[in-house]
Each structure stands twice: as structure tokens, then as C-alpha cells.
Amino acid sequence: MASDLTSAPPTGRKAVLFFWASWHADSAPRGSIDRVFQTLASSGASSSGDVDFYRVEAEAVPDLSLKYAVTVVPAFVLLDAAGTIVDRVDGGDDVPRLTQAVSALSSRGAPAAAAATASSASAPPATTPAPDASISQEDALNARLKSLINSSQVMLFMKGVPTAPRCGFSRQAVECLADAKISFGTFDILTDEDVRQGLKRYSDWPTYPQLYANGELIGGLDIMKEMSEEGDLAEQLGVAKSGAVIGGGAGAGAEESLDDRLKKLVNRHRVMLFMKGLPSAPRCGFSRQIVEMLDEEGASYDSFNILEDEEVRQGLKKYSDWPTYPQLYVDGDLVGGLDIVKELKEGGDLTDLVKG
């Protein structure tokens, strides 16, 4: 049977990690995907008996989700005995693919063992798998780095977080992006030594912070400063600005300026979603669900990460008279939150609304 996991699995045995979320009914306990996984764990899919099966609640154990670059649920991560990722299956639609992956993991390593037994004159068995393991580990890390780099259109790898940078260069990089009104994601390289060292090799850039736009390395703080001095940073990066500068002083003037900014934001795209996180990396279950529904409809939409702007986060609640997030707008008008969007989808009205 599968066990629940809250920390990295022990090495020395192969493992299958099933990442689930309480808001995703099929992957939650007793859901259809959960039952498939429990069947795999108990029906002898691993005939060798050396594969452990674990359930991981993705949002309750964010460190593991980050470690294995999990951005969707369900997700299945397959590890060899050294803890290296050898395969993964994102989504729960392809059960045969998952079954084959588990079967391949179960038999993994047998040929190398047989070869070592057949020839005592060859290199010692302990060193035989080392090259393959090394290559697999590097490939897995590179795949994770690529996923992190592309998790936001503009991605800053820094020391600390935007609200509490841990070095002066990182602080200046955050200020540079904020001054340019660019929405961006971040990764604190102090929390993960594998990423910290691996990204230097991956990008061939030896220092931090590192800025990426549209999946491509831009450079460090010096490059950012040079670009800012040459002109509009957002334009040079090929990204849209997150909003206009809030002008005015205290009192009614500042309030009007915020209202003007919010009006521009809700009209930035015909279908506009204010959410926690990004469509590629939602930061709460409600935001993830509404993104999934819009994607299922094939809707063209823009989004705003309210976690990056406290003024917008609080101001929009008053502007719309709607106290929670996510919030969906169409043609500048509030549609509502997740429950309303669910009702529209169930009633068959969501397609016409978002596609106009």
C-alpha cells in the first residue's frame, strides 16, 4: 500500500511519488486517480518488490513540490535507488503510460547487475552504474532548471525573496524590475544548493542574481542596469508592463489614481483573471481550478498575480465589492469567483462568455 510522505524519501530503494491536492477531486483520497495509484501499489506492479509508493500532498509539502518541479496535479515522479528522477508522468489521463513507467522502474538496473556477475574481470560492480547515474542526475536537474526558468515570463534567481532580499545586488535587481513595472517570478537560490550550483553551469553565468525573460538568460545586475539606462526595460525584454505608476499624493487624489489603475487593469484584456500566482504556476487551489477551466475552454485571457502587488490586492476588493480571489472579468465587468465560473461551466454558458 502507498504511504504518505512529508519529507524526501529514503535512498537505497526505488520510489514512486504521487503528488495530489485536496481540491483536485480525482487525485484526493478515494478519488479515481488515487484508486489507480493504490492499485498499482498493492497489486504487484512492482514484481521485484524493491519499489516504494508514496502519496505527497503537493501544497502541504511545498519543499518537495519545488524539489521535484511539480507544477500540476496529479503528478507522478519515479526515482531510482539513488534518489535520481528517471521518469515522470504529469496528469492522470494516461494510466497505461504510468503503468509502463512503474514496470520499467521495477526492472531498472537488472542488466547492469547481470553483466557484473558474468565477468569478474570487469570493473567492480559498485562503480559500474556510476556514469549512467551521473548522467541521469544531470539530465533531471537540467529538466528542473528549465521548468523553473519557464515558470514565469520574467524570472529572477536571487538571494532571498523580493520582500526580504539577502544581498545588495538582489535588492537592486528587484528594485530595477519594480521601477520598470514588470511582473516577475523569483526563486531563492539560498534555499536549494542544487539549483544554486546547477544554474551556474546550465546558463554559463557564474554569479547571482540572474534574470531570464521568455526562457532566455538576460544576465545579471550590470546588464539590467545597462538596459534600463538605454531605454524602456520592459520593451527590451519583450514583456508587458504590469500597470501604470500610481501618481498623486495622499487623500482623494491618490484614491482616484488607484481607481484609474484598477480600471486599466480590468480592461487590459477582454478576459482578465486576477489570481494568486501565474497560470503556469498557481499559488492556491482556487486559482489553479479557474485556470484549468479557462484552458479547457480554449479561452484567450490575461492574468495578474495579486501576490506581487498588495495595493492592487486590497484595492480591487473595494473596487469590485468582491472580497476574495480569484476574480474573473470579461469586457471590464466582474463575472465573479470560482463558484460563479463553475456554475457557468456546468450550465454551458462559460464558452460563449469567454469566447464572445
Secondary structure, DSSP 8 states (H G I E B T S, - for coil): --EE-SS---TTSEEEEEEE-TT-TTTSTTSHHHHHHHHHHHTTSSTTS-EEEEEEETTT-HHHHHHTT--SSSEEEEE-TTS-EEEEEESSS-HHHHHHHHHHHHHTTHHHHHHHHH-TTSS-GGGTTHHHHHHHHHHHHHHHHHHHHTTSSEEEEESEETTEESSHHHHHHHHHHHHTTB--EEEEGGG-HHHHHHHHHHHT--SS-EEEETTEEEESHHHHHHHHHHS-HHHHHT--BS-----S-TTHHHHHHHHHHHHHHHTSSSEEEEESEETTEESSHHHHHHHHHHHHTT---EEEEGGG-HHHHHHHHHHHT--SS-EEEETTEEEESHHHHHHHHHTT-HHHHHH-
